[in-house]
Amino acid sequence: MSEYPEDPYEQASSETVQLGNRIAERDEEADLWDIADGLLAGAVQYWLYSRQPCDDPRCEDCFPISSAKQRLAELQRLVQELAEESEYFHSPNDHDVGRA
């Protein structure tokens, strides 16, 4: 059995988390925020690269991402969706959490 999921989405997600953990383990003084920001920067670069529209201006598949502003809006929508679905979205230390 493979160590990685067969689904490319799950594999990419899993390997990204593992990469962040490896970087943090190699340098215990590394700032976790810096590591996370670097992972996010790389992911955004790859996502934008993968969403370049084709050369057919009437392509229905490319229409939702046919301009830089449309790509950015789709990226922001996706990031919000993924964040809200994350088990880490809410924290017990959030300032808006009720306290009894």
Biopython code that builds the backbone (N, CA, C, O; Angstrom):
import numpy as np
from Bio.PDB.StructureBuilder import StructureBuilder

atoms = [
    (1, "MET", "N", (0.835, -1.188, 0.000)),
    (1, "MET", "CA", (0.000, 0.000, 0.000)),
    (1, "MET", "C", (0.878, 1.249, 0.000)),
    (1, "MET", "O", (1.866, 1.325, 0.730)),
    (2, "SER", "N", (0.513, 2.208, -0.810)),
    (2, "SER", "CA", (1.274, 3.445, -0.932)),
    (2, "SER", "C", (1.118, 4.312, 0.306)),
    (2, "SER", "O", (0.084, 4.292, 0.973)),
    (3, "GLU", "N", (2.162, 5.072, 0.597)),
    (3, "GLU", "CA", (2.135, 5.988, 1.726)),
    (3, "GLU", "C", (1.263, 7.208, 1.417)),
    (3, "GLU", "O", (0.801, 7.885, 2.336)),
    (4, "TYR", "N", (1.037, 7.492, 0.135)),
    (4, "TYR", "CA", (0.264, 8.648, -0.284)),
    (4, "TYR", "C", (-1.084, 8.237, -0.849)),
    (4, "TYR", "O", (-1.208, 7.180, -1.467)),
    (5, "PRO", "N", (-2.091, 9.069, -0.637)),
    (5, "PRO", "CA", (-3.387, 8.796, -1.247)),
    (5, "PRO", "C", (-3.271, 8.823, -2.768)),
    (5, "PRO", "O", (-2.414, 9.519, -3.314)),
    (6, "GLU", "N", (-4.125, 8.071, -3.453)),
    (6, "GLU", "CA", (-4.084, 8.043, -4.904)),
    (6, "GLU", "C", (-4.665, 9.303, -5.525)),
    (6, "GLU", "O", (-4.257, 9.686, -6.621)),
    (7, "ASP", "N", (-5.594, 9.948, -4.864)),
    (7, "ASP", "CA", (-6.213, 11.162, -5.367)),
    (7, "ASP", "C", (-5.179, 12.295, -5.365)),
    (7, "ASP", "O", (-4.619, 12.599, -4.312)),
    (8, "PRO", "N", (-4.912, 12.929, -6.519)),
    (8, "PRO", "CA", (-3.905, 13.990, -6.568)),
    (8, "PRO", "C", (-4.189, 15.151, -5.602)),
    (8, "PRO", "O", (-3.259, 15.721, -5.031)),
    (9, "TYR", "N", (-5.456, 15.497, -5.421)),
    (9, "TYR", "CA", (-5.817, 16.566, -4.482)),
    (9, "TYR", "C", (-5.376, 16.196, -3.067)),
    (9, "TYR", "O", (-4.718, 16.982, -2.386)),
    (10, "GLU", "N", (-5.747, 14.991, -2.635)),
    (10, "GLU", "CA", (-5.390, 14.543, -1.285)),
    (10, "GLU", "C", (-3.883, 14.388, -1.139)),
    (10, "GLU", "O", (-3.328, 14.710, -0.088)),
    (11, "GLN", "N", (-3.215, 13.902, -2.177)),
    (11, "GLN", "CA", (-1.767, 13.742, -2.135)),
    (11, "GLN", "C", (-1.082, 15.100, -2.002)),
    (11, "GLN", "O", (-0.174, 15.256, -1.185)),
    (12, "ALA", "N", (-1.506, 16.083, -2.797)),
    (12, "ALA", "CA", (-0.892, 17.409, -2.737)),
    (12, "ALA", "C", (-1.100, 18.042, -1.365)),
    (12, "ALA", "O", (-0.176, 18.625, -0.798)),
    (13, "SER", "N", (-2.307, 17.925, -0.840)),
    (13, "SER", "CA", (-2.610, 18.489, 0.472)),
    (13, "SER", "C", (-1.757, 17.832, 1.553)),
    (13, "SER", "O", (-1.163, 18.517, 2.386)),
    (14, "SER", "N", (-1.701, 16.514, 1.537)),
    (14, "SER", "CA", (-0.940, 15.766, 2.533)),
    (14, "SER", "C", (0.556, 16.096, 2.462)),
    (14, "SER", "O", (1.204, 16.319, 3.484)),
    (15, "GLU", "N", (1.081, 16.121, 1.256)),
    (15, "GLU", "CA", (2.515, 16.396, 1.107)),
    (15, "GLU", "C", (2.876, 17.824, 1.508)),
    (15, "GLU", "O", (3.979, 18.067, 1.997)),
    (16, "THR", "N", (1.967, 18.761, 1.309)),
    (16, "THR", "CA", (2.219, 20.137, 1.720)),
    (16, "THR", "C", (2.329, 20.223, 3.237)),
    (16, "THR", "O", (3.235, 20.872, 3.759)),
    (17, "VAL", "N", (1.410, 19.574, 3.944)),
    (17, "VAL", "CA", (1.462, 19.557, 5.409)),
    (17, "VAL", "C", (2.746, 18.875, 5.876)),
    (17, "VAL", "O", (3.412, 19.364, 6.789)),
    (18, "GLN", "N", (3.095, 17.754, 5.258)),
    (18, "GLN", "CA", (4.315, 17.041, 5.630)),
    (18, "GLN", "C", (5.559, 17.899, 5.395)),
    (18, "GLN", "O", (6.491, 17.880, 6.199)),
    (19, "LEU", "N", (5.570, 18.658, 4.281)),
    (19, "LEU", "CA", (6.709, 19.535, 4.000)),
    (19, "LEU", "C", (6.844, 20.602, 5.081)),
    (19, "LEU", "O", (7.945, 20.855, 5.570)),
    (20, "GLY", "N", (5.732, 21.228, 5.455)),
    (20, "GLY", "CA", (5.775, 22.224, 6.529)),
    (20, "GLY", "C", (6.300, 21.635, 7.826)),
    (20, "GLY", "O", (7.107, 22.260, 8.514)),
    (21, "ASN", "N", (5.844, 20.428, 8.162)),
    (21, "ASN", "CA", (6.322, 19.765, 9.382)),
    (21, "ASN", "C", (7.810, 19.450, 9.310)),
    (21, "ASN", "O", (8.528, 19.623, 10.294)),
    (22, "ARG", "N", (8.282, 18.986, 8.144)),
    (22, "ARG", "CA", (9.719, 18.683, 7.999)),
    (22, "ARG", "C", (10.569, 19.944, 8.161)),
    (22, "ARG", "O", (11.599, 19.917, 8.835)),
    (23, "ILE", "N", (10.149, 21.021, 7.559)),
    (23, "ILE", "CA", (10.895, 22.278, 7.678)),
    (23, "ILE", "C", (10.939, 22.729, 9.130)),
    (23, "ILE", "O", (11.991, 23.143, 9.618)),
    (24, "ALA", "N", (9.809, 22.653, 9.826)),
    (24, "ALA", "CA", (9.747, 23.061, 11.234)),
    (24, "ALA", "C", (10.606, 22.161, 12.111)),
    (24, "ALA", "O", (11.246, 22.637, 13.048)),
    (25, "GLU", "N", (10.627, 20.861, 11.815)),
    (25, "GLU", "CA", (11.425, 19.926, 12.618)),
    (25, "GLU", "C", (12.923, 20.130, 12.408)),
    (25, "GLU", "O", (13.708, 19.937, 13.336)),
    (26, "ARG", "N", (13.323, 20.517, 11.205)),
    (26, "ARG", "CA", (14.749, 20.740, 10.917)),
    (26, "ARG", "C", (15.293, 21.955, 11.640)),
    (26, "ARG", "O", (16.471, 21.990, 11.994)),
    (27, "ASP", "N", (14.453, 22.949, 11.865)),
    (27, "ASP", "CA", (14.888, 24.185, 12.519)),
    (27, "ASP", "C", (13.859, 24.545, 13.577)),
    (27, "ASP", "O", (12.850, 25.187, 13.285)),
    (28, "GLU", "N", (14.123, 24.129, 14.804)),
    (28, "GLU", "CA", (13.167, 24.336, 15.888)),
    (28, "GLU", "C", (12.943, 25.813, 16.205)),
    (28, "GLU", "O", (11.957, 26.168, 16.850)),
    (29, "GLU", "N", (13.866, 26.680, 15.748)),
    (29, "GLU", "CA", (13.708, 28.111, 15.982)),
    (29, "GLU", "C", (12.993, 28.810, 14.829)),
    (29, "GLU", "O", (12.754, 30.016, 14.884)),
    (30, "ALA", "N", (12.658, 28.068, 13.805)),
    (30, "ALA", "CA", (11.968, 28.664, 12.658)),
    (30, "ALA", "C", (10.594, 29.165, 13.085)),
    (30, "ALA", "O", (9.921, 28.544, 13.908)),
    (31, "ASP", "N", (10.196, 30.273, 12.525)),
    (31, "ASP", "CA", (8.882, 30.847, 12.800)),
    (31, "ASP", "C", (7.843, 30.082, 11.980)),
    (31, "ASP", "O", (7.906, 30.079, 10.751)),
    (32, "LEU", "N", (6.889, 29.433, 12.650)),
    (32, "LEU", "CA", (5.865, 28.657, 11.958)),
    (32, "LEU", "C", (5.058, 29.519, 10.987)),
    (32, "LEU", "O", (4.618, 29.040, 9.942)),
    (33, "TRP", "N", (4.867, 30.784, 11.335)),
    (33, "TRP", "CA", (4.140, 31.680, 10.436)),
    (33, "TRP", "C", (4.924, 31.876, 9.138)),
    (33, "TRP", "O", (4.334, 31.905, 8.058)),
    (34, "ASP", "N", (6.260, 32.013, 9.238)),
    (34, "ASP", "CA", (7.089, 32.166, 8.036)),
    (34, "ASP", "C", (6.995, 30.922, 7.157)),
    (34, "ASP", "O", (6.891, 31.023, 5.935)),
    (35, "ILE", "N", (7.031, 29.757, 7.783)),
    (35, "ILE", "CA", (6.917, 28.500, 7.026)),
    (35, "ILE", "C", (5.566, 28.439, 6.325)),
    (35, "ILE", "O", (5.487, 28.143, 5.132)),
    (36, "ALA", "N", (4.513, 28.720, 7.068)),
    (36, "ALA", "CA", (3.160, 28.674, 6.502)),
    (36, "ALA", "C", (2.995, 29.697, 5.379)),
    (36, "ALA", "O", (2.388, 29.399, 4.349)),
    (37, "ASP", "N", (3.532, 30.899, 5.575)),
    (37, "ASP", "CA", (3.438, 31.926, 4.530)),
    (37, "ASP", "C", (4.183, 31.492, 3.267)),
    (37, "ASP", "O", (3.721, 31.736, 2.152)),
    (38, "GLY", "N", (5.330, 30.850, 3.448)),
    (38, "GLY", "CA", (6.093, 30.359, 2.296)),
    (38, "GLY", "C", (5.362, 29.252, 1.562)),
    (38, "GLY", "O", (5.353, 29.224, 0.332)),
    (39, "LEU", "N", (4.746, 28.336, 2.306)),
    (39, "LEU", "CA", (3.951, 27.278, 1.680)),
    (39, "LEU", "C", (2.777, 27.877, 0.914)),
    (39, "LEU", "O", (2.476, 27.457, -0.203)),
    (40, "LEU", "N", (2.124, 28.851, 1.515)),
    (40, "LEU", "CA", (0.992, 29.498, 0.856)),
    (40, "LEU", "C", (1.441, 30.241, -0.398)),
    (40, "LEU", "O", (0.769, 30.175, -1.428)),
    (41, "ALA", "N", (2.568, 30.945, -0.323)),
    (41, "ALA", "CA", (3.078, 31.664, -1.496)),
    (41, "ALA", "C", (3.343, 30.703, -2.649)),
    (41, "ALA", "O", (3.001, 30.993, -3.795)),
    (42, "GLY", "N", (3.945, 29.572, -2.348)),
    (42, "GLY", "CA", (4.201, 28.574, -3.380)),
    (42, "GLY", "C", (2.921, 27.996, -3.933)),
    (42, "GLY", "O", (2.806, 27.785, -5.140)),
    (43, "ALA", "N", (1.951, 27.735, -3.065)),
    (43, "ALA", "CA", (0.667, 27.186, -3.512)),
    (43, "ALA", "C", (-0.071, 28.181, -4.398)),
    (43, "ALA", "O", (-0.660, 27.796, -5.408)),
    (44, "VAL", "N", (-0.044, 29.459, -4.026)),
    (44, "VAL", "CA", (-0.705, 30.486, -4.837)),
    (44, "VAL", "C", (-0.033, 30.574, -6.208)),
    (44, "VAL", "O", (-0.714, 30.645, -7.231)),
    (45, "GLN", "N", (1.292, 30.571, -6.230)),
    (45, "GLN", "CA", (2.010, 30.607, -7.516)),
    (45, "GLN", "C", (1.586, 29.446, -8.405)),
    (45, "GLN", "O", (1.276, 29.638, -9.581)),
    (46, "TYR", "N", (1.571, 28.244, -7.841)),
    (46, "TYR", "CA", (1.219, 27.063, -8.628)),
    (46, "TYR", "C", (-0.237, 27.132, -9.085)),
    (46, "TYR", "O", (-0.543, 26.788, -10.227)),
    (47, "TRP", "N", (-1.135, 27.572, -8.206)),
    (47, "TRP", "CA", (-2.548, 27.673, -8.544)),
    (47, "TRP", "C", (-2.738, 28.658, -9.697)),
    (47, "TRP", "O", (-3.444, 28.355, -10.659)),
    (48, "LEU", "N", (-2.113, 29.836, -9.608)),
    (48, "LEU", "CA", (-2.239, 30.831, -10.672)),
    (48, "LEU", "C", (-1.659, 30.311, -11.983)),
    (48, "LEU", "O", (-2.229, 30.535, -13.051)),
    (49, "TYR", "N", (-0.527, 29.618, -11.901)),
    (49, "TYR", "CA", (0.074, 29.025, -13.100)),
    (49, "TYR", "C", (-0.884, 28.020, -13.745)),
    (49, "TYR", "O", (-1.014, 27.972, -14.969)),
    (50, "SER", "N", (-1.552, 27.222, -12.913)),
    (50, "SER", "CA", (-2.435, 26.177, -13.438)),
    (50, "SER", "C", (-3.738, 26.742, -13.990)),
    (50, "SER", "O", (-4.444, 26.043, -14.716)),
    (51, "ARG", "N", (-4.070, 27.973, -13.671)),
    (51, "ARG", "CA", (-5.339, 28.564, -14.096)),
    (51, "ARG", "C", (-5.180, 29.575, -15.224)),
    (51, "ARG", "O", (-6.037, 30.442, -15.396)),
    (52, "GLN", "N", (-4.110, 29.480, -15.988)),
    (52, "GLN", "CA", (-3.957, 30.375, -17.132)),
    (52, "GLN", "C", (-4.961, 29.973, -18.205)),
    (52, "GLN", "O", (-5.025, 28.802, -18.578)),
    (53, "PRO", "N", (-5.749, 30.928, -18.709)),
    (53, "PRO", "CA", (-6.746, 30.581, -19.724)),
    (53, "PRO", "C", (-6.068, 30.184, -21.040)),
    (53, "PRO", "O", (-4.954, 30.609, -21.348)),
    (54, "CYS", "N", (-6.779, 29.359, -21.795)),
    (54, "CYS", "CA", (-6.254, 28.944, -23.098)),
    (54, "CYS", "C", (-6.363, 30.102, -24.097)),
    (54, "CYS", "O", (-6.829, 31.185, -23.744)),
    (55, "ASP", "N", (-5.943, 29.876, -25.314)),
    (55, "ASP", "CA", (-5.935, 30.954, -26.301)),
    (55, "ASP", "C", (-7.260, 31.117, -27.052)),
    (55, "ASP", "O", (-7.342, 31.923, -27.979)),
    (56, "ASP", "N", (-8.289, 30.370, -26.670)),
    (56, "ASP", "CA", (-9.608, 30.498, -27.298)),
    (56, "ASP", "C", (-10.455, 31.450, -26.462)),
    (56, "ASP", "O", (-10.893, 31.077, -25.373)),
    (57, "PRO", "N", (-10.701, 32.681, -26.944)),
    (57, "PRO", "CA", (-11.462, 33.649, -26.147)),
    (57, "PRO", "C", (-12.907, 33.226, -25.872)),
    (57, "PRO", "O", (-13.559, 33.807, -25.005)),
    (58, "ARG", "N", (-13.412, 32.232, -26.591)),
    (58, "ARG", "CA", (-14.785, 31.746, -26.375)),
    (58, "ARG", "C", (-14.830, 30.445, -25.578)),
    (58, "ARG", "O", (-15.889, 29.824, -25.478)),
    (59, "CYS", "N", (-13.718, 30.028, -25.016)),
    (59, "CYS", "CA", (-13.655, 28.775, -24.266)),
    (59, "CYS", "C", (-14.540, 28.878, -23.018)),
    (59, "CYS", "O", (-14.317, 29.729, -22.157)),
    (60, "GLU", "N", (-15.532, 28.014, -22.934)),
    (60, "GLU", "CA", (-16.450, 28.040, -21.789)),
    (60, "GLU", "C", (-15.762, 27.607, -20.495)),
    (60, "GLU", "O", (-16.084, 28.118, -19.422)),
    (61, "ASP", "N", (-14.815, 26.669, -20.590)),
    (61, "ASP", "CA", (-14.105, 26.215, -19.392)),
    (61, "ASP", "C", (-13.248, 27.321, -18.795)),
    (61, "ASP", "O", (-13.114, 27.421, -17.575)),
    (62, "CYS", "N", (-12.672, 28.147, -19.654)),
    (62, "CYS", "CA", (-11.763, 29.199, -19.193)),
    (62, "CYS", "C", (-12.473, 30.499, -18.837)),
    (62, "CYS", "O", (-11.883, 31.367, -18.193)),
    (63, "PHE", "N", (-13.729, 30.645, -19.246)),
    (63, "PHE", "CA", (-14.421, 31.911, -19.025)),
    (63, "PHE", "C", (-14.375, 32.388, -17.573)),
    (63, "PHE", "O", (-14.118, 33.571, -17.349)),
    (64, "PRO", "N", (-14.612, 31.519, -16.563)),
    (64, "PRO", "CA", (-14.610, 32.001, -15.169)),
    (64, "PRO", "C", (-13.243, 32.517, -14.699)),
    (64, "PRO", "O", (-13.162, 33.207, -13.683)),
    (65, "ILE", "N", (-12.183, 32.193, -15.421)),
    (65, "ILE", "CA", (-10.835, 32.629, -15.015)),
    (65, "ILE", "C", (-10.135, 33.377, -16.147)),
    (65, "ILE", "O", (-8.908, 33.355, -16.245)),
    (66, "SER", "N", (-10.918, 34.039, -17.001)),
    (66, "SER", "CA", (-10.366, 34.631, -18.218)),
    (66, "SER", "C", (-9.731, 36.006, -18.024)),
    (66, "SER", "O", (-9.303, 36.624, -18.998)),
    (67, "SER", "N", (-9.664, 36.491, -16.796)),
    (67, "SER", "CA", (-8.941, 37.729, -16.509)),
    (67, "SER", "C", (-8.258, 37.577, -15.149)),
    (67, "SER", "O", (-8.615, 36.713, -14.348)),
    (68, "ALA", "N", (-7.280, 38.428, -14.915)),
    (68, "ALA", "CA", (-6.571, 38.378, -13.632)),
    (68, "ALA", "C", (-7.528, 38.605, -12.465)),
    (68, "ALA", "O", (-7.427, 37.930, -11.440)),
    (69, "LYS", "N", (-8.454, 39.550, -12.613)),
    (69, "LYS", "CA", (-9.418, 39.818, -11.538)),
    (69, "LYS", "C", (-10.328, 38.622, -11.299)),
    (69, "LYS", "O", (-10.662, 38.321, -10.153)),
    (70, "GLN", "N", (-10.732, 37.939, -12.359)),
    (70, "GLN", "CA", (-11.579, 36.754, -12.197)),
    (70, "GLN", "C", (-10.806, 35.624, -11.525)),
    (70, "GLN", "O", (-11.354, 34.914, -10.681)),
    (71, "ARG", "N", (-9.529, 35.450, -11.895)),
    (71, "ARG", "CA", (-8.704, 34.414, -11.247)),
    (71, "ARG", "C", (-8.539, 34.725, -9.772)),
    (71, "ARG", "O", (-8.645, 33.831, -8.932)),
    (72, "LEU", "N", (-8.282, 35.982, -9.450)),
    (72, "LEU", "CA", (-8.119, 36.368, -8.051)),
    (72, "LEU", "C", (-9.411, 36.135, -7.270)),
    (72, "LEU", "O", (-9.369, 35.642, -6.143)),
    (73, "ALA", "N", (-10.540, 36.478, -7.847)),
    (73, "ALA", "CA", (-11.821, 36.259, -7.163)),
    (73, "ALA", "C", (-12.058, 34.773, -6.923)),
    (73, "ALA", "O", (-12.534, 34.388, -5.855)),
    (74, "GLU", "N", (-11.730, 33.934, -7.905)),
    (74, "GLU", "CA", (-11.897, 32.485, -7.732)),
    (74, "GLU", "C", (-10.939, 31.958, -6.664)),
    (74, "GLU", "O", (-11.314, 31.106, -5.857)),
    (75, "LEU", "N", (-9.711, 32.460, -6.658)),
    (75, "LEU", "CA", (-8.742, 32.051, -5.639)),
    (75, "LEU", "C", (-9.224, 32.449, -4.254)),
    (75, "LEU", "O", (-9.139, 31.652, -3.320)),
    (76, "GLN", "N", (-9.723, 33.653, -4.107)),
    (76, "GLN", "CA", (-10.220, 34.110, -2.808)),
    (76, "GLN", "C", (-11.423, 33.281, -2.358)),
    (76, "GLN", "O", (-11.523, 32.929, -1.182)),
    (77, "ARG", "N", (-12.328, 32.966, -3.272)),
    (77, "ARG", "CA", (-13.483, 32.137, -2.949)),
    (77, "ARG", "C", (-13.036, 30.768, -2.463)),
    (77, "ARG", "O", (-13.544, 30.255, -1.466)),
    (78, "LEU", "N", (-12.078, 30.180, -3.177)),
    (78, "LEU", "CA", (-11.577, 28.856, -2.823)),
    (78, "LEU", "C", (-10.856, 28.866, -1.481)),
    (78, "LEU", "O", (-11.053, 27.962, -0.669)),
    (79, "VAL", "N", (-10.030, 29.869, -1.238)),
    (79, "VAL", "CA", (-9.322, 29.965, 0.045)),
    (79, "VAL", "C", (-10.319, 30.096, 1.194)),
    (79, "VAL", "O", (-10.150, 29.458, 2.233)),
    (80, "GLN", "N", (-11.347, 30.911, 1.020)),
    (80, "GLN", "CA", (-12.351, 31.047, 2.081)),
    (80, "GLN", "C", (-13.048, 29.718, 2.336)),
    (80, "GLN", "O", (-13.236, 29.322, 3.486)),
    (81, "GLU", "N", (-13.431, 29.031, 1.265)),
    (81, "GLU", "CA", (-14.105, 27.736, 1.415)),
    (81, "GLU", "C", (-13.209, 26.731, 2.135)),
    (81, "GLU", "O", (-13.657, 26.051, 3.058)),
    (82, "LEU", "N", (-11.963, 26.635, 1.724)),
    (82, "LEU", "CA", (-11.044, 25.679, 2.342)),
    (82, "LEU", "C", (-10.768, 26.036, 3.798)),
    (82, "LEU", "O", (-10.683, 25.152, 4.651)),
    (83, "ALA", "N", (-10.629, 27.320, 4.080)),
    (83, "ALA", "CA", (-10.384, 27.745, 5.464)),
    (83, "ALA", "C", (-11.567, 27.399, 6.355)),
    (83, "ALA", "O", (-11.394, 26.873, 7.454)),
    (84, "GLU", "N", (-12.765, 27.697, 5.878)),
    (84, "GLU", "CA", (-13.951, 27.446, 6.693)),
    (84, "GLU", "C", (-14.200, 25.952, 6.913)),
    (84, "GLU", "O", (-14.837, 25.567, 7.894)),
    (85, "GLU", "N", (-13.703, 25.117, 6.008)),
    (85, "GLU", "CA", (-13.857, 23.673, 6.163)),
    (85, "GLU", "C", (-12.758, 23.052, 7.022)),
    (85, "GLU", "O", (-12.854, 21.884, 7.397)),
    (86, "SER", "N", (-11.723, 23.814, 7.335)),
    (86, "SER", "CA", (-10.589, 23.294, 8.091)),
    (86, "SER", "C", (-10.936, 23.068, 9.558)),
    (86, "SER", "O", (-11.678, 23.843, 10.161)),
    (87, "GLU", "N", (-10.392, 22.002, 10.118)),
    (87, "GLU", "CA", (-10.587, 21.745, 11.545)),
    (87, "GLU", "C", (-9.891, 22.801, 12.395)),
    (87, "GLU", "O", (-10.156, 22.900, 13.593)),
    (88, "TYR", "N", (-9.014, 23.584, 11.799)),
    (88, "TYR", "CA", (-8.284, 24.621, 12.529)),
    (88, "TYR", "C", (-8.900, 26.002, 12.360)),
    (88, "TYR", "O", (-8.349, 26.982, 12.862)),
    (89, "PHE", "N", (-10.042, 26.106, 11.656)),
    (89, "PHE", "CA", (-10.648, 27.415, 11.397)),
    (89, "PHE", "C", (-10.995, 28.126, 12.699)),
    (89, "PHE", "O", (-10.671, 29.300, 12.876)),
    (90, "HIS", "N", (-11.647, 27.423, 13.600)),
    (90, "HIS", "CA", (-11.984, 27.999, 14.903)),
    (90, "HIS", "C", (-10.953, 27.558, 15.930)),
    (90, "HIS", "O", (-10.476, 26.424, 15.902)),
    (91, "SER", "N", (-10.621, 28.458, 16.825)),
    (91, "SER", "CA", (-9.670, 28.175, 17.891)),
    (91, "SER", "C", (-10.323, 28.519, 19.217)),
    (91, "SER", "O", (-11.077, 29.487, 19.306)),
    (92, "PRO", "N", (-10.040, 27.732, 20.251)),
    (92, "PRO", "CA", (-10.592, 28.080, 21.568)),
    (92, "PRO", "C", (-10.094, 29.437, 22.066)),
    (92, "PRO", "O", (-10.672, 30.011, 22.989)),
    (93, "ASN", "N", (-9.021, 29.950, 21.454)),
    (93, "ASN", "CA", (-8.464, 31.230, 21.866)),
    (93, "ASN", "C", (-8.940, 32.392, 21.002)),
    (93, "ASN", "O", (-8.475, 33.517, 21.188)),
    (94, "ASP", "N", (-9.837, 32.156, 20.080)),
    (94, "ASP", "CA", (-10.381, 33.237, 19.266)),
    (94, "ASP", "C", (-11.029, 34.283, 20.187)),
    (94, "ASP", "O", (-11.689, 33.931, 21.165)),
    (95, "HIS", "N", (-10.837, 35.550, 19.870)),
    (95, "HIS", "CA", (-11.385, 36.597, 20.756)),
    (95, "HIS", "C", (-12.905, 36.656, 20.740)),
    (95, "HIS", "O", (-13.503, 37.247, 21.639)),
    (96, "ASP", "N", (-13.545, 36.055, 19.735)),
    (96, "ASP", "CA", (-15.000, 36.091, 19.659)),
    (96, "ASP", "C", (-15.664, 34.817, 20.172)),
    (96, "ASP", "O", (-16.848, 34.587, 19.925)),
    (97, "VAL", "N", (-14.899, 33.988, 20.889)),
    (97, "VAL", "CA", (-15.460, 32.759, 21.460)),
    (97, "VAL", "C", (-16.084, 33.102, 22.813)),
    (97, "VAL", "O", (-15.472, 33.780, 23.639)),
    (98, "GLY", "N", (-17.302, 32.625, 23.023)),
    (98, "GLY", "CA", (-17.957, 32.867, 24.311)),
    (98, "GLY", "C", (-17.249, 32.134, 25.448)),
    (98, "GLY", "O", (-16.714, 31.043, 25.251)),
    (99, "ARG", "N", (-17.248, 32.716, 26.601)),
    (99, "ARG", "CA", (-16.627, 32.110, 27.776)),
    (99, "ARG", "C", (-17.685, 32.003, 28.872)),
    (99, "ARG", "O", (-18.456, 32.934, 29.104)),
    (100, "ALA", "N", (-17.705, 30.857, 29.536)),
    (100, "ALA", "CA", (-18.674, 30.656, 30.623)),
    (100, "ALA", "C", (-18.039, 30.920, 31.962)),
    (100, "ALA", "O", (-18.701, 30.801, 32.993)),
]
sb = StructureBuilder()
sb.init_structure("model")
sb.init_model(0)
sb.init_chain("A")
sb.init_seg("    ")
for serial, (resi, resn, name, xyz) in enumerate(atoms, 1):
    if name == "N":
        sb.init_residue(resn, " ", resi, " ")
    sb.init_atom(name, np.array(xyz, "f"), 0.0, 1.0, " ", f" {name:<3s}", serial, name[0])
structure = sb.get_structure()
